[in-house]
């Protein structure tokens, strides 16, 4: 068995070629059509000198061409590298250079930035542009459709391997982006359905997903996060490998998304935390759409606070709401089924996935009621690309077992489930007390006058650090600070109260919905707070 991404996709194509694979607006593409175009693109890339091990960047928003690009790369045994299209020129230059890109495929709107970075990174010898309705200039980029039309649409005849490389660059919310390397089989096991998310058991063989998919009617998965993140890419591949239909919108526009849910009869909505859930809730309340087809909403990669879960379950009482934990370094860590709860401080509580465990500082499992670090054994990544020092810190071997130990803190509950407390590298140490920023963010965002919030630590002469928050208000834009303080004190200890608060028009987040802590620190660096608590 190769357990290779391209093989898994081709199994689905062979089992159900005329089934609808992707819907993007008015565009429709069957599995056969998607496969044929990906083969043609792979043929063009091969003729241009790319093949096994080539690092090909994709700087693209969600769409059919993005999936064709990914599939074509995997067919060739090339390594597609996700490039965050929100990055500025210097950030792009770092990723292009660090990832050793030799080619980049991009939507036209990103052409000017691509041209500037290519001039500074000579290893990128080839570029291809996908039309997106904009008229940005692109110098030297081959038109995508020309490439597809010129390529030989024959399947790759070489032998693929489970060891073929999958790489995902992390968002860099707290530091520079890092490339996390996986064997394709291991990534399939942890995030692609190679291990059943609910039973924890490995699938029998590489044909199981397509075989079962061909025997059942397809469901429709509406994937909203950007495909440049694993939180979108892997659910999309999971759906395709099992014969489901994937829906895309190129931009996150909540009102348009609800219209698409009604029009396309979406069954599963894939989102990333509050950053997507809150605007979706607002748009639905303003103009309700027919969402009767929805059976599940799945959130991952970013915090879905309890107050927002409550709102979703009130509006959609018949929908199963799930909350997953994981990361680029661990893959799937666990899944929880949400229910209403009056405790807005409650963190995500999940049943751990296969190989996930909570360990102490020595890497040994902790018992019920104890806190520790979320770790992963079994299918784990190879390490960070070109960063052996970080790789050495990421992995440990305890009692002969190799594991990844993350910065995520968690508590083991009496029933064996795990409650996520927050990231250890985002703890604010104030006078010796440790404060998890996610816990405070959840409480601040539960206040009626706050739309979004990021909590950070700022330097303090006496306490070392103080808890601080950047918030955006609801409709009026103003925040009643005294009432917000009363709200926070009602739920949290006094030392967790944000002592400095800035009000921003919009709180910075990454495309995947995670808090952008670099943005937050830059925002407060040259501004006086709008409110101080003495």
C-alpha positions in Angstrom: 0.0 0.0 0.0 1.4 3.4 -0.9 -1.1 5.5 1.2 -0.2 8.4 -0.9 -2.4 11.5 -1.3 -2.5 11.3 -5.2 -3.2 7.5 -5.1 -6.0 8.1 -2.6 -7.6 10.7 -4.9 -7.2 8.5 -8.0 -8.9 5.6 -6.1 -11.9 8.0 -5.6 -11.9 9.0 -9.3 -11.8 5.4 -10.4 -14.7 4.4 -8.1 -17.0 7.3 -8.9 -15.8 9.3 -11.9 -19.0 11.1 -12.7 -19.8 12.2 -9.1 -19.7 15.9 -8.4 -16.3 16.7 -6.7 -16.2 20.5 -6.3 -18.7 23.4 -6.5 -17.3 26.9 -6.6 -20.1 29.4 -7.2 -21.7 28.5 -10.5 -18.8 26.2 -11.5 -19.1 22.4 -11.2 -16.5 19.8 -11.6 -16.8 16.0 -11.5 -14.1 13.7 -10.1 -13.1 12.7 -13.7 -12.8 16.4 -14.8 -10.8 17.3 -11.8 -8.5 14.4 -12.3 -8.0 15.1 -16.0 -7.2 18.8 -15.5 -4.8 17.9 -12.6 -3.1 15.4 -14.9 -2.7 18.0 -17.6 -1.2 20.5 -15.1 1.1 17.9 -13.8 2.2 17.1 -17.4 3.0 20.8 -18.0 5.0 21.1 -14.8 6.9 17.9 -15.6 7.7 19.3 -19.1 9.0 22.5 -17.3 11.4 20.4 -15.3 9.6 19.9 -12.0 9.1 16.5 -10.4 9.8 14.5 -7.3 10.9 16.7 -4.5 10.3 20.0 -6.2 9.0 22.7 -3.9 6.2 24.5 -5.6 4.5 27.4 -3.7 0.8 28.0 -4.0 -0.3 31.6 -3.2 -4.0 31.1 -3.8 -7.4 31.6 -2.2 -10.0 28.8 -2.2 -11.1 27.6 -5.6 -11.0 24.8 -8.1 -7.6 25.7 -9.5 -6.1 25.6 -6.0 -7.2 22.0 -5.6 -6.0 21.2 -9.1 -2.6 22.6 -8.2 -2.4 20.6 -5.0 -3.4 17.3 -6.7 -1.1 17.9 -9.7 1.9 18.4 -7.3 1.1 15.3 -5.3 0.7 13.3 -8.6 4.2 14.5 -9.6 5.6 13.7 -6.1 6.4 17.4 -5.9 5.9 19.2 -2.5 3.2 22.0 -2.6 4.1 24.7 -0.1 1.4 26.9 1.3 2.1 30.6 1.0 0.0 33.0 3.1 -1.5 35.5 0.6 -1.9 38.1 3.4 1.9 38.3 3.9 3.8 41.5 3.0 6.8 41.4 0.7 9.4 40.8 3.5 7.3 37.9 5.0 6.9 36.4 1.5 10.6 36.7 0.8 11.3 34.8 4.0 8.9 32.0 3.1 10.0 31.7 -0.5 13.7 31.6 0.6 13.2 29.4 3.7 11.1 26.9 1.8 13.5 26.7 -1.2 10.7 27.4 -3.7 11.5 26.8 -7.3 8.1 27.7 -8.6 5.0 29.6 -7.4 1.4 29.4 -8.7 -0.7 32.4 -7.7 -4.0 34.2 -8.3 -3.6 37.3 -10.4 -4.4 39.7 -7.5 -1.2 38.6 -5.8 0.9 39.2 -8.9 2.7 42.4 -8.0 3.9 41.0 -4.7 5.0 37.8 -6.4 7.0 39.8 -9.0 8.8 41.8 -6.3 9.7 38.7 -4.2 10.8 36.7 -7.2 13.3 39.5 -8.0 14.9 38.9 -4.6 14.7 35.1 -4.5 16.4 33.8 -7.7 15.7 30.2 -6.9 12.1 30.8 -7.9 12.6 30.2 -11.6 9.0 29.7 -12.7 5.6 31.3 -12.0 2.0 30.7 -13.1 -0.9 33.0 -12.8 -4.6 32.0 -12.2 -7.2 34.5 -13.4 -9.5 35.8 -10.6 -11.3 38.8 -12.2 -8.7 41.3 -11.2 -6.3 43.1 -13.7 -3.1 43.2 -11.7 0.0 43.1 -13.7 2.1 39.9 -13.7 5.5 39.9 -15.4 6.7 36.5 -16.5 3.9 34.4 -15.1 2.6 31.7 -17.4 -1.2 31.8 -17.8 -2.7 28.9 -15.9 -5.2 27.8 -18.6 -2.4 27.9 -21.2 -0.4 25.5 -19.0 -3.4 23.1 -18.5 -4.2 23.2 -22.3 -0.6 22.4 -23.2 0.0 19.6 -20.7 -0.3 15.9 -21.5 -3.3 14.7 -19.6 -2.0 11.2 -18.8 -1.6 9.8 -15.3 1.8 9.8 -13.7 3.3 6.4 -14.4 6.0 6.4 -11.7 5.8 4.6 -8.4 4.6 6.9 -5.6 5.4 6.3 -1.9 3.9 6.6 1.5 7.2 8.4 2.4 6.5 11.2 -0.1 6.8 14.5 1.7 3.9 16.7 2.9 4.9 20.1 4.2 2.7 22.7 5.9 4.1 26.1 6.9 2.7 27.2 10.3 1.0 30.6 10.6 3.8 32.3 12.5 1.4 34.0 14.9 4.1 34.2 17.6 7.2 34.0 15.5 8.6 33.3 12.0 6.7 30.7 9.9 8.1 27.1 10.1 7.7 24.3 7.7 6.4 21.1 9.4 7.4 18.0 7.5 5.3 14.8 7.4 5.3 11.5 5.6 2.1 11.5 3.6 0.9 8.3 5.2 1.3 9.8 8.6 -0.6 12.9 7.7 -3.3 10.8 6.2 -3.5 8.8 9.4 -3.9 11.8 11.7 -5.9 14.2 9.6 -7.1 12.5 6.4 -9.4 9.7 7.6 -6.6 7.1 7.8 -7.6 6.7 11.4 -11.4 6.9 12.1 -12.0 10.1 14.0 -14.7 8.5 16.1 -13.5 5.0 16.8 -9.8 5.7 16.8 -9.1 2.6 14.7 -6.9 2.6 11.5 -8.8 2.1 8.2 -8.2 -1.4 6.7 -6.6 -0.3 3.4 -6.0 2.6 1.1 -9.2 1.7 -0.9 -11.5 1.7 2.1 -12.5 5.4 1.9 -13.3 5.3 -1.8 -15.0 1.9 -1.6 -17.4 3.0 1.2 -17.9 6.3 -0.5 -19.0 4.7 -3.7 -21.6 2.7 -1.9 -23.3 5.7 -0.2 -24.8 9.0 -1.5 -22.4 11.9 -1.2 -22.7 14.6 1.5 -21.8 18.2 0.8 -19.0 19.7 2.8 -18.7 23.5 2.7 -15.1 24.3 3.6 -14.7 27.9 4.7 -11.1 28.3 6.0 -8.4 29.0 3.5 -6.8 26.1 1.8 -3.4 27.5 2.7 -4.1 26.0 6.2 -4.4 22.3 7.2 -7.7 23.2 8.9 -9.2 23.5 5.3 -6.9 21.4 3.2 -7.2 18.2 5.1 -11.0 18.2 5.5 -11.2 18.9 1.8 -9.0 15.9 0.9 -10.8 13.7 3.5 -14.1 14.6 1.7 -12.7 13.9 -1.8 -11.0 10.7 -0.9 -14.3 9.4 0.4 -16.4 10.6 -2.5 -18.1 13.6 -1.0 -18.7 16.9 -2.7 -16.8 20.0 -1.5 -18.2 23.5 -1.8 -15.9 26.6 -1.9 -16.3 30.4 -1.8 -13.2 32.4 -2.8 -13.8 34.9 0.0 -15.3 34.7 3.5 -18.5 36.7 3.0 -21.0 35.5 5.6 -24.2 36.6 3.8 -23.0 35.0 0.5 -22.1 31.8 2.4 -25.6 31.4 3.8 -27.1 31.9 0.3 -24.8 29.2 -0.9 -25.8 26.9 2.0 -29.4 27.3 0.9 -28.7 27.0 -2.8 -26.3 24.0 -2.7 -28.0 22.2 0.3 -24.7 22.0 2.3 -24.7 19.3 4.9 -21.4 20.0 6.8 -20.0 23.4 7.5 -16.2 23.5 8.3 -15.2 26.6 10.2 -12.3 27.9 12.4 -13.5 29.2 15.7 -15.1 32.4 16.8 -13.5 34.4 14.0 -15.8 32.7 11.5 -18.7 31.7 13.8 -19.5 35.2 15.0 -19.9 36.9 11.6 -21.9 33.9 10.4 -24.2 34.2 13.4 -24.6 38.0 12.7 -25.4 37.5 9.0 -27.9 34.7 9.7 -29.8 36.8 12.3 -29.9 39.7 9.9 -31.1 37.7 7.0 -32.0 34.0 7.8 -31.5 31.5 5.0 -32.7 28.0 4.5 -30.1 26.0 6.5 -32.3 22.9 7.0 -29.8 20.8 5.1 -27.1 21.3 7.7 -26.5 18.3 9.9 -23.1 19.3 11.4 -20.8 22.3 12.0 -17.2 21.4 12.7 -14.7 23.8 14.1 -11.0 23.4 14.5 -7.6 25.2 14.6 -8.9 28.2 16.6 -10.9 28.8 19.8 -14.6 28.3 19.6 -15.7 29.9 22.9 -18.5 28.4 25.0 -20.7 31.6 24.6 -20.5 31.2 20.8 -21.3 27.5 21.0 -24.4 28.4 23.0 -25.5 30.8 20.3 -24.9 28.3 17.5 -26.9 25.6 19.3 -29.7 28.0 20.0 -30.0 29.0 16.3 -29.4 25.5 14.9 -30.7 23.1 17.6 -30.7 20.0 15.3 -27.1 20.4 14.2 -24.2 18.4 15.7 -21.6 20.9 16.7 -18.0 19.6 17.1 -14.8 21.2 18.4 -11.5 19.6 17.5 -8.0 20.2 18.8 -4.7 19.7 16.9 -1.9 21.5 15.2 0.5 21.3 12.3 2.9 19.5 14.6 0.4 16.9 15.9 -2.4 16.5 13.4 -5.7 15.5 15.0 -5.6 15.6 18.8 -9.2 15.0 19.8 -12.8 15.9 19.1 -15.6 17.1 21.4 -19.3 17.3 20.9 -20.6 20.7 22.1 -23.5 21.2 24.4 -24.9 24.3 26.0 -23.1 25.4 29.2 -23.5 28.5 31.4 -19.8 28.5 32.3 -18.3 30.8 29.6 -14.8 30.1 31.0 -15.0 26.4 30.0 -12.3 25.5 27.5 -12.7 22.9 24.7 -13.3 19.4 26.2 -12.5 16.5 23.9 -12.1 12.8 23.8 -8.5 12.4 22.8 -7.6 10.9 19.4 -5.4 7.9 18.8 -1.9 8.4 20.3 -2.8 11.7 22.0 -1.8 11.9 25.7 -1.3 14.6 28.4 2.2 14.4 29.9 4.2 16.1 32.7 7.4 17.9 32.2 9.3 14.6 32.1 7.0 13.3 29.3 5.1 10.8 31.4 1.2 10.6 31.4 -0.6 12.6 34.1 -3.7 11.3 35.9 -7.3 12.6 36.2 -7.5 16.1 37.7 -3.9 16.9 36.8 -2.5 19.3 34.3 0.2 18.7 31.7 1.2 19.2 28.1 -0.7 17.7 25.1 1.6 15.2 23.4 1.3 12.8 20.5 2.7 9.4 19.8 2.4 7.1 16.8 2.0 9.0 13.5 4.1 12.2 14.1 5.9 14.6 11.8 9.5 14.2 10.7 10.4 17.6 12.1 10.8 21.2 11.1 12.3 22.0 7.7 15.9 23.2 7.9 15.6 23.7 11.7 17.2 20.8 13.6 17.3 22.7 16.9 13.6 23.3 16.9 13.0 19.7 15.8 15.1 18.4 18.7 13.0 20.5 21.1 9.8 19.2 19.5 10.5 15.5 20.0 11.2 13.4 23.0 11.8 9.8 23.6 10.4 8.5 26.9 10.7 4.9 27.9 11.5 4.1 24.2 8.4 5.9 22.8 9.0 8.8 20.4 6.5 11.6 21.0 5.8 15.2 20.0 5.3 17.4 23.1 3.4 20.6 22.3 3.0 23.9 24.1 -0.7 23.3 24.7 -1.7 22.9 28.3 -4.6 20.6 29.3 -6.3 19.0 32.2 -7.3 15.3 32.3 -10.9 14.9 33.5 -12.2 12.0 35.6 -13.8 10.4 32.6 -10.6 10.4 30.6 -11.5 13.3 28.4 -9.2 16.4 28.2 -10.0 20.1 28.7 -7.7 22.4 26.8 -6.4 25.3 29.0 -4.3 27.2 26.5 -0.9 27.6 24.9 2.0 27.5 27.3 3.9 30.0 25.1 1.1 32.5 25.5 0.9 32.3 29.3 1.1 35.7 31.0 3.2 35.5 34.2 1.9 38.3 36.4 3.5 38.4 39.9 4.1 34.7 39.8 0.5 33.8 38.8 0.1 32.2 35.4 -2.8 33.3 33.2 -3.8 31.5 30.0 -4.8 34.1 27.4 -7.4 31.9 25.8 -9.3 31.6 29.1 -9.5 35.4 29.4 -10.3 35.9 25.8 -13.3 33.6 26.1 -14.7 35.6 29.0 -14.1 39.0 27.4 -15.7 37.9 24.2 -18.7 36.6 26.1 -19.5 40.2 27.2 -22.4 41.6 25.2 -20.5 44.8 24.3 -17.4 43.1 22.9 -17.3 41.6 19.4 -13.7 40.2 19.4 -10.7 40.3 21.6 -7.0 39.3 21.9 -5.3 39.0 25.3 -1.6 39.4 25.7 0.9 40.2 28.4 2.6 43.6 28.5 5.6 44.6 30.6 5.0 45.9 34.1 7.6 47.3 36.5 6.4 45.5 39.6 4.7 42.4 38.4 6.8 41.5 35.4 3.8 41.4 33.2 0.2 42.6 33.2 -2.8 41.1 31.5 -3.9 43.4 28.6 -6.6 43.1 25.9 -7.3 44.6 22.5 -11.0 44.5 21.9 -13.4 45.6 19.1 -16.8 46.7 20.1 -20.2 45.7 18.8 -22.5 47.9 16.7 -21.7 51.2 18.5 -18.0 50.5 18.6 -17.8 51.8 22.2 -17.2 49.7 25.3 -18.5 50.2 28.8 -15.2 49.5 30.6 -16.7 49.5 34.1 -19.4 47.0 33.1 -16.8 44.8 31.3 -14.7 44.8 34.4 -17.6 43.6 36.5 -18.4 40.9 33.9 -14.8 39.6 34.0 -14.5 39.7 37.8 -17.8 37.6 38.0 -16.1 34.8 36.1 -12.3 35.0 36.8 -9.9 35.7 39.6 -8.9 39.3 39.9 -5.3 38.7 38.7 -6.7 37.6 35.4 -8.5 40.9 34.8 -7.1 42.8 31.8 -5.5 45.9 33.4 -4.9 47.7 30.1 -7.4 47.7 27.3 -7.1 49.1 23.8 -10.1 49.4 21.5 -9.5 48.7 17.8 -11.8 48.9 14.9 -10.9 45.3 14.0 -8.9 42.7 15.9 -6.1 41.2 13.9 -6.5 37.5 13.0 -4.7 35.1 10.6 -6.6 33.7 7.6 -7.3 30.6 9.6 -9.0 32.6 12.4 -6.3 32.4 15.0 -5.4 35.4 17.1 -2.5 37.4 15.4 -0.3 38.0 18.4 2.4 39.7 16.4 -0.3 42.2 15.2 -1.5 42.7 18.8 2.0 43.5 20.1 2.7 45.9 17.3 -0.7 47.6 17.9 -0.1 48.3 21.5 3.6 49.3 21.1 3.0 52.9 20.1 -0.5 53.6 21.5 -1.7 54.6 24.9 -4.4 52.2 26.2 -8.0 53.4 26.1 -8.6 52.2 29.6 -6.5 51.3 32.6 -7.6 49.5 35.8 -5.7 50.7 38.8 
